Amino acid sequence: MLFGERGYIIHMKRTNVVLDETILAEAVRLSGEKTYSRTIGRALEEFVRRAQARRILDLQGTGLWEGNLAEMRGDESDELADNAGR
């Protein structure tokens, strides 16, 4: 069992993959990571983060939430914009 910095259990999967050496070398160079494993892990984390963000954007206009977030928070910038337009 492997534990992370904060004491939680890290679940890992060992696997073999066939990768384009040129792309892998470029990814290592651009990422600044020291190992292939960490480079691939970082790429997967970034992929998941972007895919989740895209899913959130896909919800826009679906009607799951209605209202004015700025108004609900009491943002002054909305009030200033409304007053400037008058």
C-alpha positions in Angstrom: 0.0 0.0 0.0 1.3 3.5 -0.9 0.4 6.6 1.1 0.4 10.2 -0.2 1.8 13.3 1.5 -1.4 13.8 3.5 -1.8 10.2 4.6 -4.4 9.1 2.1 -4.0 5.8 0.1 -2.8 6.2 -3.5 -4.3 3.7 -5.9 -2.1 3.0 -8.8 -2.3 0.8 -11.9 0.6 -0.7 -13.7 0.2 -1.2 -17.4 2.2 -1.4 -20.6 1.4 1.0 -23.5 2.9 1.5 -26.9 3.7 5.2 -27.4 5.2 7.3 -30.2 8.8 8.0 -28.9 8.9 11.4 -30.6 5.7 12.6 -28.9 6.7 11.2 -25.6 10.1 12.9 -25.7 8.5 16.2 -26.6 5.9 15.8 -23.8 8.7 15.2 -21.3 10.6 18.2 -22.6 7.6 20.5 -22.5 6.3 19.3 -19.1 9.6 19.5 -17.3 8.8 16.2 -15.7 11.7 13.8 -15.0 10.1 10.5 -15.8 7.9 9.1 -18.5 5.5 7.8 -15.9 5.0 11.3 -14.3 4.7 12.9 -17.8 1.9 10.5 -18.8 0.2 10.9 -15.4 0.3 14.7 -15.8 -1.1 14.4 -19.3 -4.0 12.2 -18.1 -4.7 14.7 -15.2 -4.8 17.6 -17.7 -7.1 15.6 -20.1 -9.5 14.8 -17.2 -9.5 18.4 -16.0 -10.3 19.7 -19.5 -13.0 17.1 -20.2 -14.7 17.9 -16.9 -14.6 21.7 -17.7 -16.0 21.0 -21.1 -18.9 19.1 -19.6 -19.7 22.0 -17.3 -19.8 24.4 -20.3 -22.1 21.9 -22.1 -24.7 22.5 -19.3 -25.0 26.2 -20.3 -28.5 27.0 -21.5 -29.9 23.6 -20.5 -32.2 25.2 -17.9 -30.7 23.3 -15.0 -30.2 26.6 -13.2 -32.1 29.9 -13.7 -31.3 33.2 -12.2 -28.7 35.9 -12.1 -25.6 34.8 -10.2 -24.2 38.3 -9.9 -27.5 39.5 -8.4 -27.6 36.5 -6.1 -24.1 37.3 -4.9 -24.8 41.0 -4.7 -22.0 42.0 -7.1 -21.5 45.7 -7.3 -20.1 45.4 -10.8 -23.6 44.6 -12.2 -25.1 47.6 -10.5 -22.4 49.8 -11.9 -22.9 48.5 -15.4 -26.7 49.0 -15.1 -26.2 52.6 -13.8 -23.7 53.3 -16.6 -26.1 52.2 -19.3 -28.8 54.7 -18.0 
